[in-house]
């Protein structure tokens, strides 16, 4: 097939690789380079960097609604567009241009967790399973009918980073299967069970030890590695990257032993953390140079 690939972050890269191996990628669309690092130099997105390495033509328009942008897209005469974490809303003229339309890869079991942050929200909510859906795109936000889906269990100590990588690999396999079987029957999403995965805001990231241990544990794992749940320790912001439920009770925020902290009910053991300006480290290494107060 002749495919237009539309994606931007690291999640999309294995999917681009899988499609490039099996089909003809006539163009790659991604978000424009953004200022990054201390020098604030423009840095290409992971998809743009990978597409360039593969020798694929890259486009990164700021918007797609102009007549010129639609004409350029239509002139590609693609059989299908594959969209995964692209970052721009596609106008109807773009959705209609390819022979098989535009297929979106979404990392949840739709209609649960429509929107921007389905992996984070699934872990933070305590979901026991999630998955990937291949969806026929329409004008609404993740409302289109589903062509193919596969579910996976979420591990009891799994972080967003780990689940992200598993779902990215699953997405690559599933989209290749979907394209091999096109056209597929489109199953409308049910009206029941709709939830929205709002973009993660940094204000959510400070740990509130008065919450039950289960909620604190899910927050830490769900926000790892970005933006990272955090606590203030002796005036220093420390990111908490891995955790698990632990035995013990005490005043919320009380350090029971090691880096095990009492919550509103129960306790959480921190197993990996990151101090300011340092790399992520196992807690045993963190505590070599960090003295925890009696209460956080």
C-alpha positions as CSV (number, residue, x, y, z in Angstrom):
1,X,0.0,0.0,0.0
2,X,0.9,3.6,-0.5
3,X,0.8,5.1,3.1
4,X,1.0,8.5,4.6
5,X,2.3,8.2,8.1
6,X,1.3,10.9,10.6
7,X,3.0,10.8,14.1
8,X,5.4,12.7,16.3
9,X,6.6,11.2,19.6
10,X,8.7,8.1,20.4
11,X,5.6,6.0,20.7
12,X,5.1,6.3,17.0
13,X,8.6,5.2,15.9
14,X,8.3,1.4,16.0
15,X,5.0,1.7,14.1
16,X,6.8,3.7,11.3
17,X,9.5,1.1,11.2
18,X,7.0,-1.7,10.8
19,X,5.1,0.0,8.1
20,X,8.3,1.0,6.2
21,X,9.3,-2.7,6.2
22,X,6.0,-3.8,4.7
23,X,4.7,-0.9,2.6
24,X,5.5,2.2,0.6
25,X,5.6,5.4,2.8
26,X,4.9,8.2,0.4
27,X,5.3,10.9,3.1
28,X,5.7,11.3,6.8
29,X,3.9,14.1,8.6
30,X,4.9,15.2,12.1
31,X,5.0,18.3,14.4
32,X,7.6,21.0,13.5
33,X,10.9,20.9,15.4
34,X,10.7,22.5,18.8
35,X,13.3,24.4,20.9
36,X,14.9,22.0,23.4
37,X,17.9,21.7,25.7
38,X,19.9,24.5,27.4
39,X,20.6,26.2,24.1
40,X,16.9,26.1,23.0
41,X,18.0,25.0,19.6
42,X,15.2,23.5,17.4
43,X,15.2,19.7,17.8
44,X,13.3,17.4,15.4
45,X,10.7,15.1,16.8
46,X,11.6,11.3,17.2
47,X,9.5,10.6,14.1
48,X,11.1,13.2,12.0
49,X,14.6,12.0,13.1
50,X,13.7,8.4,12.3
51,X,12.1,9.2,8.9
52,X,15.2,11.2,7.9
53,X,17.3,8.2,8.8
54,X,15.1,6.0,6.6
55,X,15.3,8.4,3.7
56,X,11.6,9.2,3.8
57,X,10.1,12.6,2.8
58,X,9.1,14.6,5.8
59,X,6.5,17.4,6.1
60,X,5.7,19.3,9.3
61,X,3.1,21.9,8.5
62,X,1.9,24.1,11.4
63,X,-1.7,23.4,10.3
64,X,-3.6,21.3,7.8
65,X,-6.7,23.4,7.1
66,X,-5.4,25.6,4.3
67,X,-6.3,24.8,0.7
68,X,-2.6,24.3,-0.1
69,X,-2.0,21.8,2.7
70,X,-5.1,19.8,1.6
71,X,-4.0,19.9,-2.1
72,X,-0.5,18.7,-1.2
73,X,-1.9,15.8,0.9
74,X,-4.4,14.8,-1.8
75,X,-1.7,14.8,-4.5
76,X,0.0,12.0,-2.7
77,X,-2.8,9.6,-3.8
78,X,-2.3,7.5,-0.8
79,X,-4.3,4.3,-0.2
80,X,-4.4,5.0,3.5
81,X,-3.1,7.4,6.2
82,X,-1.9,5.9,9.5
83,X,-2.2,8.4,12.4
84,X,-0.7,7.8,15.8
85,X,-0.1,10.6,18.3
86,X,0.3,13.2,15.6
87,X,-0.8,16.3,17.4
88,X,-3.0,18.1,14.9
89,X,-6.7,17.8,14.2
90,X,-7.3,16.5,10.7
91,X,-10.0,18.4,8.6
92,X,-12.6,16.4,6.8
93,X,-10.9,16.9,3.4
94,X,-7.8,15.2,4.8
95,X,-9.9,12.4,6.4
96,X,-11.6,11.7,3.0
97,X,-8.5,11.9,0.7
98,X,-6.9,8.4,1.0
99,X,-8.7,5.4,-0.6
100,X,-9.3,3.7,2.8
101,X,-9.4,7.0,4.7
102,X,-7.4,7.7,7.8
103,X,-6.7,5.0,10.5
104,X,-5.9,6.1,14.0
105,X,-3.9,3.9,16.4
106,X,-5.1,4.6,20.0
107,X,-3.5,3.1,23.1
108,X,-6.7,2.3,25.0
109,X,-9.8,0.1,24.8
110,X,-12.1,2.6,23.3
111,X,-14.4,4.2,24.3
112,X,-12.5,4.2,27.5
113,X,-9.8,6.9,27.7
114,X,-10.4,8.9,24.5
115,X,-8.0,11.8,24.3
116,X,-4.4,12.8,25.0
117,X,-3.0,10.6,27.8
118,X,-4.6,7.2,27.8
119,X,-1.6,5.3,29.1
120,X,-1.0,7.6,32.1
121,X,-4.7,7.7,33.0
122,X,-5.2,3.9,32.8
123,X,-2.5,3.3,35.4
124,X,-3.6,6.3,37.6
125,X,-7.2,5.0,37.6
126,X,-6.1,1.5,38.6
127,X,-7.3,-0.2,35.4
128,X,-6.4,-3.9,35.3
129,X,-6.3,-4.0,31.5
130,X,-5.9,-1.7,28.5
131,X,-4.9,-2.3,24.9
132,X,-4.8,-0.9,21.4
133,X,-7.5,0.0,19.0
134,X,-7.2,0.6,15.2
135,X,-10.0,3.1,14.5
136,X,-11.4,4.6,11.3
137,X,-11.1,8.3,11.9
138,X,-14.0,10.7,11.8
139,X,-14.4,14.3,12.9
140,X,-15.0,13.6,16.6
141,X,-12.3,13.1,19.2
142,X,-11.5,9.4,19.1
143,X,-15.1,8.6,18.3
144,X,-14.7,6.6,15.1
145,X,-15.6,2.9,14.6
146,X,-13.1,0.3,15.6
147,X,-11.6,-2.0,13.0
148,X,-9.3,-4.1,15.2
149,X,-8.5,-4.3,18.9
150,X,-6.3,-6.3,21.3
151,X,-6.2,-6.0,25.1
152,X,-3.4,-6.6,27.6
153,X,-3.1,-6.8,31.3
154,X,-1.5,-4.0,33.3
155,X,1.2,-5.2,35.7
156,X,0.7,-4.6,39.4
157,X,4.0,-2.6,39.5
158,X,4.1,-1.4,35.9
159,X,5.0,2.2,35.1
160,X,3.8,4.3,32.2
161,X,7.2,4.0,30.5
162,X,7.0,0.2,30.6
163,X,3.4,0.1,29.4
164,X,4.1,2.7,26.7
165,X,6.8,0.5,25.2
166,X,4.6,-2.6,25.3
167,X,1.7,-0.8,23.6
168,X,3.9,0.7,21.0
169,X,5.2,-2.7,20.0
170,X,1.6,-4.1,20.0
171,X,0.5,-1.1,17.9
172,X,3.1,-1.9,15.3
173,X,2.0,-5.5,15.0
174,X,-1.7,-4.7,15.0
175,X,-1.6,-2.0,12.2
176,X,0.4,-4.4,10.0
177,X,-2.3,-7.0,10.5
178,X,-5.1,-4.5,9.9
179,X,-3.6,-3.4,6.6
180,X,-3.2,-7.0,5.5
181,X,-6.9,-7.6,6.1
182,X,-8.3,-4.4,4.6
183,X,-11.1,-3.7,4.2
184,X,-12.2,-4.6,7.7
185,X,-15.7,-4.3,9.2
186,X,-16.1,-1.2,11.3
187,X,-17.7,-1.7,14.7
188,X,-19.2,1.5,16.2
189,X,-18.1,2.4,19.7
190,X,-20.7,1.9,22.4
191,X,-22.2,4.9,24.0
192,X,-21.7,3.5,27.5
193,X,-18.3,3.6,29.2
194,X,-16.9,6.7,27.6
195,X,-14.1,8.4,29.5
196,X,-11.6,11.1,28.6
197,X,-7.9,11.0,29.2
198,X,-7.1,14.7,29.8
199,X,-3.5,15.8,29.1
200,X,-1.3,15.5,32.2
201,X,-0.8,18.7,34.0
202,X,2.2,19.3,36.2
203,X,0.0,20.4,39.1
204,X,-1.1,16.8,39.5
205,X,2.4,15.6,40.2
206,X,3.0,16.5,43.8
207,X,2.3,13.5,46.0
208,X,-0.4,13.9,48.6
209,X,0.3,11.5,51.3
210,X,-3.1,11.8,52.8
211,X,-4.5,9.8,49.9
212,X,-4.9,6.0,50.2
213,X,-1.7,4.1,49.5
214,X,-3.3,2.5,46.4
215,X,-3.9,6.0,44.9
216,X,-0.4,7.2,45.7
217,X,1.2,4.1,44.2
218,X,-0.8,4.5,41.0
219,X,0.1,8.2,40.8
220,X,3.8,7.5,41.1
221,X,3.8,4.7,38.5
222,X,1.3,6.6,36.2
223,X,3.5,9.7,36.1
224,X,6.8,7.8,35.6
225,X,8.9,9.0,33.9
226,X,7.1,12.2,32.8
227,X,6.3,14.5,34.4
228,X,7.3,12.5,37.5
229,X,5.5,12.5,40.8
230,X,7.5,14.4,43.3
231,X,8.0,15.3,47.0
232,X,10.0,18.0,48.7
233,X,12.9,16.7,50.7
234,X,15.0,19.2,52.7
235,X,14.1,21.9,50.2
236,X,15.0,19.6,47.2
237,X,12.4,18.3,44.7
238,X,12.8,14.6,44.4
239,X,11.0,12.6,41.7
240,X,9.5,9.3,42.6
241,X,9.7,6.9,39.7
242,X,8.9,3.4,41.0
243,X,6.9,2.2,43.9
244,X,4.9,-0.7,45.4
245,X,2.4,-1.2,48.2
246,X,4.0,-1.9,51.5
247,X,3.0,-3.1,55.0
248,X,2.7,-0.4,57.7
249,X,0.6,2.5,59.0
250,X,1.3,5.9,60.4
251,X,0.7,9.6,60.1
252,X,0.4,10.5,56.4
253,X,3.9,11.4,55.1
254,X,5.6,9.6,58.0
255,X,8.8,7.8,56.9
256,X,8.4,4.3,58.4
257,X,11.7,2.9,57.3
258,X,14.0,3.2,54.3
259,X,11.8,5.1,51.8
260,X,8.6,3.5,52.9
261,X,6.1,6.2,53.6
262,X,2.7,6.1,55.4
263,X,-0.3,7.3,53.5
264,X,-3.9,8.1,54.5
265,X,-4.4,4.4,54.7
266,X,-1.6,1.9,54.2
267,X,1.9,2.7,53.0
268,X,4.0,2.9,49.8
269,X,7.6,1.8,49.3
270,X,9.6,3.9,46.9
271,X,12.0,1.7,44.9
272,X,13.4,4.2,42.4
273,X,13.9,8.0,42.6
274,X,15.7,10.9,41.0
275,X,17.3,13.8,42.8
276,X,17.6,17.2,41.1
277,X,20.3,17.2,38.5
278,X,21.0,13.5,38.8
279,X,20.1,10.3,37.0
280,X,17.3,8.0,38.1
281,X,18.7,5.6,40.8
282,X,17.5,2.7,42.9
283,X,16.5,3.9,46.3
284,X,19.5,2.3,48.0
285,X,21.7,4.6,46.0
286,X,19.5,7.6,46.6
287,X,19.6,7.2,50.3
288,X,23.4,7.1,50.4
289,X,23.4,10.8,49.9
290,X,19.9,11.9,51.0
291,X,18.7,12.0,54.6
292,X,15.0,11.8,54.8
293,X,13.2,13.8,57.5
294,X,10.8,12.0,59.9
295,X,7.8,13.2,57.8
296,X,7.7,14.3,54.2
